[in-house]
C-alpha cells in the first residue's frame, strides 16, 4: 500500500494565520508575508456579481461561453490570440496549475526560487519537483542551460520530467526574465519535449510597459499553457477565479481533454456568478483598465520605498520592476546577524523579525532556497490600509507615501531594519 504524499500548510497561509493570531492577542504586527492584494472590490464588479446571484446551475466544466470568449479577447489584446474552445476556467489559478500537473504527469521542473506551492503540488500530483536555479535578476524562469543539464541527469537516473513551470513576472523576486532568456527556455522545452506551464497571474503588474513580460507562448506556441486570473491585477483573491489558455496543437488539445476531465471530477464548474463578473473584467472596460493602472502605480510607489529601506542597511536586492514582492538577501550582513542575534539562516531571520518586531516575512527556504540562505521575501500589498476607505484613498492618492498609514508602515520597516542591523 502506497504512502500518501506529505502535505504541509502553504507557507504564506500559515504566516497569515500566525500574524492574525498575534493581532487578536493585541500585539503590534506588520504583515509582509502574504501576497494578498489589499485593495477594495471595484464597484462595477461588485454590481455584476450581485446581478448574477441567481445563476445557480453548474454550467459547462470549461466555463461559460461568455467567460471563455472574454478571456480569449484578453489574451488576444496581449498578442496571444486563442480560440475560446481552448480556454478552461477554474476556481483560481492554483487548482488549475495542480490539475495541469496531474494532466501532464511526471516530474516538474521548477525555478529556484519559486512560488511556495509548485513543488508541493508536483508531489501531490505523484511526481517530484526538479529544481533549477534562475539567472541573476531574472526570477521565475529556470536558467535554460542548467535546465538542459538537470533534465539530462534526471532522465539518466530514471526520472520522467515532463513539464516546466515559469512565473512571469516573478513571485518571489519581483523581477521579470528577459525575452532572450524566455526564448531560450522555450527552445530548450521543445528540444526536451517538455510542456511549458506559464503562470502569468502578475502579467498586468509591470511598473513600466518596457518591462512587460514576454510569454513563452510567443516562442513555443505549440507547447505552452498560460494561466492567469483576477487575484492580483484586481485584488479578487477570495472570488477564486482563474483561466488557462491551451495550445492550438495536438499536445494542447490532448492536455485540454485531460484537464477538463480532471476538472469535472474535482470542482465540476466554477461559481457561475463569479464567472459572470469575470467575463466583464476580462472584457477590460475603461473602469477596469483604470483600476489596474491605479493599482500598478500604488504597488510601484510602496514596493520601491520599502526596497530602499532594505538596501539602506546593506541587504542585496535586485531592482523590483513588477508585482509587490521584494527578495532581499542579507548575506553581506551574515557575520553581524550571527554575532549579535545568533541568526545563521533565513528561517531564523524570519523568526527574529516576527518574534522581536512583529513583522511577518517568509524565508527563502519556503521558495526552494537552501536552508542556510539569508534571503527573505517581503510583500508590500497589505500596507495600503486596514479599511476600505483607506485603501480607496491609497489608490487615488497622487503620492501614496504621503498618506499617514502608509508612511507609518514604511517608516516602521525602516526602524526595524535599522535596529536589526545596528552595531552592538
N, C-alpha and C positions, 0 to 999 in steps of 0.2 A: 504494500500500500504506500503510495507516494505521500511525502510530507508537504503540506501546503506551504507556498512561498511565504516567508516572513513579511509581515505588513507593519510598517511603522507609521506613526502620525506624521502628516505633512509638517515640515519644519516651520513653514510660515504660519500655518493654522495653529500649531502648538504654541508658537511665540505669541500670537494674538490672544489665545486663551489665558496664558500666564500673565500678560500685561493687563488684561481685563480683570483678572483676579486681584492683582495688586492695586488697580484703580479702585475697585469696590472696597478694598481694605483701607482706603484713604491715603494711599501712597501717591507721591508725585511721580507720574510716569510720562515718558515721551516715546511714542511708537514710531520707530524707524525700521521695524521688522517686516510689516505687512506690505504687500504690493497693492492692496485695495486702493482704488482711486476715490478719495473722499470728496466727492462732488455731488450736488443735488441732481435729481432727475429733471431733464428738460421738460417743461410743462406740456409741450405738444405731444411728447411721447407718453407722458402720463395719461393724457386725454385719449390717445389711441388705444392704450392698454385697457382703460376703463370701458371704452366703447365696444371693445371686443370681448368683454367679460362673459357674454352669453355663448361664446363659441366653446362648447364642452364636448365635442366629438373628437375622437383620436386624430383623424386626418391621415394623409399619406405618411409613411415612415420617413421618407427622404425630406419631407417638408412640403408646405403648401406651394402650389404653382406660383402664387403671388410672391412669396418669400424667395423662392429659388430664382425667379426672374429678376427680382431686385438685387439679389446677391451677384448674379451674373453681370448685371449692369455696373455694379460697384467695381467688380474686378475689370470689366471692360474699360472703364474710365482710367484704370491704372495700367493699361497696356497688357492685360491678361484676359482677353476675350474667352468666353466659355459658353457652351450650350447649357441652358438651365437644367437639362436632364442629367448633367454631370455634377450638379450641386447637391450636397447632402447636408441637412441641418441636424443639430443635436442639442441637448441641454447643456450647453457650454462647450468650449473647445477642449477642455480637459477630458471628458468622456470620449469625444471624437478622436483625440490623439491615442487614447488607450485602445479604442475599438480598431483604429488603424493598425496598431502594433499587433493586435490579435489577428486581424485580417491578413497581414503580411507574414507573420510568424518569424521564427528565428531570432537571432541576436540583433541588437540595435546599437549602431554607432552613435555616441552622444559626445558633444563637445565638453571640454573641461576648461572653465567651469560651465555649468548649465543649470537650468531651472530644476528645482528640487524634485519634481515628480517624474522626469523622464526615466531615470534609472529604476525607480520603484515600479513604474508602470511596465517597463520591459520585463522585470522579474514576475510581476503579476500575470503577464501575458504568456509566461512559460519560457522566456528567453533570458538573456543576460545583457547588461549594458557593456559596450566596448568603448571605454573612454579614450578620447583622442584630444590632445591639447589644441587650443586655438592659437592663432598668431597674435603677437602683441598688438593691443589696440583694436583688434578685430574679433571681438567676442561673438559667440553664437554659431560660428562655423568652424568645424574641425579643420586643422591645417591639412590641405589636400595631400601633401607629400607624406605626412605622418599617417594619414588615413590609409593610403595605399599599403604602407608597411604594416600597419596594425591589422588590416583585413587579411593580408597575406599570411601573417603569423597565426591569426585566429583560424583561418581555414586549414592551415597546415597542422594545427592542433586538433582538428576535427570539429571545430565550431562552425556555425552557419549564420554569419551576419547577412541580413537581407535588406536592411534599411538604415538610413542615416537621418537623424533629426537635426535641423538647423533652426536658429531663432533670429529673426531679422525684423527690427532691431533687437538687441540682446537684453535679456534678463539673465544674469545679474549685473552686467558691466555698464549698461547704458551706452554702449558703443555700437557701431554698425560696420560689418565686414564690407570691404570694398568690392566693387563689381568684378575686379580681376580675380580676387580670391573666390568669390561666389562662382564665377565661370569655371575656374579650375576644379572646384568642388563638384560642380555638375558634370564636368568631363570625367572626373575620377569615378563618380557614381555610375556613369554609363559604362566605363571600362570594366567596373567591378560588378555590374548588374545589381546595383542597389536602388531601391526605391527611395526617393528623397521626400521626407516629410518636413515641409517648411512652415514652421509656426510663425505666422506674421500678425499676431494679435496686437503688436505695437506698431504696425506699419504706418499708422497715421500720426505717430507721436515723435517724428523727427523735428528738431528745433528749426532747422534750416532746410529749405527744399533741396539744396545741393547735397544734403546728407541723407536723403531718402534712400532706403534700401532697394537694391535690385534683386528681384526674386530669382531663385534658381530655375523657376518655371520658364524664364526667358531663354535660358541656355540648354535646359534639358526638359522640354515641354512634355515629352512622351513618358517621363517617369517621375514627375514632381507633383505631389499633392500639397495644396496650400490650405492652411486653416486660418480663420480669423473670427472675430466676434465683436460684441459691443461692450465687453467688460472694461476695456482700457480706454478706448477713444471717447466713450460716452459715460463711463463710470457706472455701468449697469451689471456689476458682478452678480448681484442677487437675483437677477432675472434669468440667469443661466441660458444663454443663447450663443451658439457657435455655428459656423458653416465651414464645410470643406469643399474645395474645388478639385475634382478628379481629372486626370489627364485624358485627353481625347486620343486614346491608343488602346490596343488590346490589353496591355497591362493595366491601364486606368479603368477600363470597363470591367475587367475581372475584379479589381480591387473594389470598385463601387458595388458590385454584386455581393461580395463578401461583407463589405461594410454595412450595407443596408440589411443583410441577413442578421448580422450581429445586433444592429440597432433594433430590429424587430423583436429580438429575443430579450433585449436588455431594457430599453426605455420606450419601446413601441412608437412613440412620437413625442415631439417637443410640445410644450404647452401652447395651445392654439392662440390664446390672447397675446402671449409674448411674440409668437410668430407674426401676428398682425402688426404689432408695434415695430418689430424688427424690419419688416418689409418697408415700412415708412422710413425708418432710419437709413437702411441701405440705399434707398432712393435718393438720399442726400439733398433734401430740400434746403433752402437758404438758412433756416434756423439751425439745422443740424450742422451744416458746414461752419457756421459762425461759432457754435458751441465748441466744436472740435478745435477750431483755431484759438479760441479763448483758453481752452484747456492747455494747449501746447505752450502758449505764452506764459501761463501760470507755472506749468511744470519747469520750463526753462529757467525762469527767474529764481524759483526756490531751489531747484537742484543745483544750479550754478553757485548760489550763495552758500549753500551747505558744503559744496565741494571746496570752496575757498577756505572754509574752516578746517577741513581735513588737511589740505595741502599746507596751510599756515603752520601746522605743528610738525610737519615733516613727513606725513604719510604720502605714499606714491599713489597717483590717481590719473588714469588716462582721461583725456578730455571727454566729458559727458556730452553727447550730441543728440540723444533721444531718450525717451522714457522718463522715469522719475527715480532711476536707480543709480547708486554710486557704489564702487567696489574698491575702496581704499586698501592699500597694502601697508601695514605697519612694520614691515621688515627693517627699514632704517632705524626703527626705534626698539628693535628686539632686545638689545643689551639693557637699555633703561627699563623697559617693561619687566624684564626678568628680575633685575636687581631691586627695583622699587616695589613691584606688585606681585612678583612670583608668577608672572604670565609667560608661558612658553608656547602657546598655540592659540589658534583662533577661537576655539571653544572656551578657553579660559578668558580670553579677551572679551568675548561677548558676554560671558557670565559676569565679569567685572563691571562692564557697562550697565548691566541690568541690576545687579545687586547693590552696587555702591551708588549709582547715579539714577537708576530708574529709567534708563534708556534702552529700548529694545533694538537689537541688531541681530543679524544672523552670521555665524562663522562661515568661512569659505568651505569648510568641510561639508556643510549642508549642500553645497553645489558641486561636490565631487573633488574638491581640492584635497591634498594630503593633510593629515590632521595637524602637522606642525606648522602649516601655513598661518600667517598672521593677517590674512585678508578677511574682511568682513563686508557684508552688504548692508547698505543703508537705503531705505526707501523714503522719499520725502512726501509721498502722496497723502499722508494723513495729517499734514501740518496746516491744512487750509482752513481749519475751523472746526468747532465742535457742534455748531448749529447750522441749519440750512441758510439762515440769514448771513452768517459769517462766510460760508462757502460761496454763496451767491455774490457777496461783496468781493471776495477774492478773485472770482472770475472776471468781474467788471473793473477791477482796480487797474489804473494805468501803471502803478507801482505796487505790486502786492507786498513787497518787503516793507512798505510804509505802514501797513495795517498792524496794529499793536499786537494781535495774537500771533501773526506770522513772524513779526520781528522778534517777539519774545521767544518763540520756539527756536529760531535760527541762532539767536544770542545764547540760548541755553546750550545748544550744541557746541558753540564756541567755548563757553565756560567749562563744560565737561571735558572737552579735549585739552584745554589749557591746563586744567587741574591734573588730568591723567598723565600728561607728558611733562609736567613741571619737574625741575631738578629737585632732589630731596634736600 
